[in-house]
Structures are given as structure tokens and as C-alpha cells.
Amino acid sequence: MTELRPGGPRTVGFLHTSQVHVATFEALSRELIPAARTVHRVDPEALELARQDGTAERVRALVAGHLSELREAGCEVILCTCSTLGEVAEQLSGDGLDVIRIDRPMLRRAVTLGPRIGVLAALTSTVEPTTRVLAEEAADAGANISVEVTVVDGAWDVFLSGGAEGYRSRIAEAALALSGRCDVVVLAQASMEPAAALLAGLATPVLTSPRSAVEAVAAVIPSR
């Protein structure tokens, strides 16, 4: 394992399930944690395993393997940028390793913005992990919430085919429709973040996860 020297540059790991996220999180890292060294690991098959035929044990073992490799690369803090895998990754935090799931900081804020929370997802596999975190954060905050979930039909196929503009438009349209019934709309997946630019004038807050997650990493680093 890489030896970590007290007071030296910190190493932050990122576990992704899409290559497109590397540039996004590298840019945020340069802005928010400029002194940190970053290591990115990408495994699209991990998400497919979780979505389709993977047992909980297989998914946990795969994620644990990736976290171990990032730790061997010197990472002290790891951000899992996949909402579907984030729950498993977060459970593996400990023994000197901080693992942050991408959506928790966003969802922690969401429960403070009103009782009616809209969740927008492009994958059904994201819904249960997201709503569980919302329930946890609401309980911690003493907030009573109701959650309305919209899964944008066909959007993920557009994303996988490289149709970034079409994906962004579909997400924005669905968020607009949901916003009239909610106090806040959360875009449950990191891939949805570009759609927020199309919703800038909306009265209802629209929350995305990438920036708040890296801010959470930045908050952890000084204490290590």
C-alpha cells in the first residue's frame, strides 16, 4: 500500500460506472480540492450487474474489490459517483477509509427545503437506494416528507447511445412536469446534472449531486 505521510497531499478516489463522469469530477476536484491527488476507477459492468442479474453478495464483492484497489493506490477518501452502488459502497466505509456516496449530501439538503420531494431517475435501480437515504435524512432532521418518484422512460438508453442533448432534454422536461407538485426536485443520478442548466429559471429548487458530493469530500480532507 502507498505510504501516506501526515500533512502531505491527500489522495481522493472516485468509483464511476461511466467514463463520462471522469471529466466532470476531475474539474470539480481541481476547483474544490485543488491540492488533492485524484484517482479514478471506471466499471460500467458493476452497474449492469446491480441492475440485472447480480445478487447482493456479488455486487458487494465487486464494489469491495474496487475500493480495495483504490485504497492500495493511496486513497484515504473515496467518492462513489453511482447512485445505485452508493449504498453498498457507503456500507464498506471504515477502518481508516471514508467512503462517501454521491447523493447523500444532496438528499440531506432536500429534506430541509419542504415536505414534498420529487425524485427524478433514469434507472429504476436508483429509486430504492435514493428513497431509503431520503427516509434516513428526514428521520435525522425530524422532518415529515412525502416522496413522488418519476422514472424517465427510455432516457437511459438515450444516455448509453451517446445522445447527451436528447438525454438532457428528456430529464429537463420530466423535472419541469414534476416541479409543479413538489417543493424540491432532486435529480437522482450524476448523469442528470447537465439538465439543471435548462431549469435555471424554475421557481422550484432543482438539486444535483456532483458538486455537493465533492464539497463533502473537501470537508472530510482537512480532518485527516
Secondary structure by P-SEA (a helix, b strand, c coil): ccccccccbbbbbbbbccccaaaaaaaaaacccccbbbbbbbbaaaaaaaaccccaaaaaaaaaaaaaaaaaacccbbbbccccaaaaaaaaccccbbbbbccaaaaaaaaaaccbbbbbbccccccaaaaaaaaaaaaaacccbbbbbbcccaaaaaaaacaaaaaaaaaaaaaaaacccccbbbccccccccccccccccccbbbbcaaaaaaaaaaaaaac
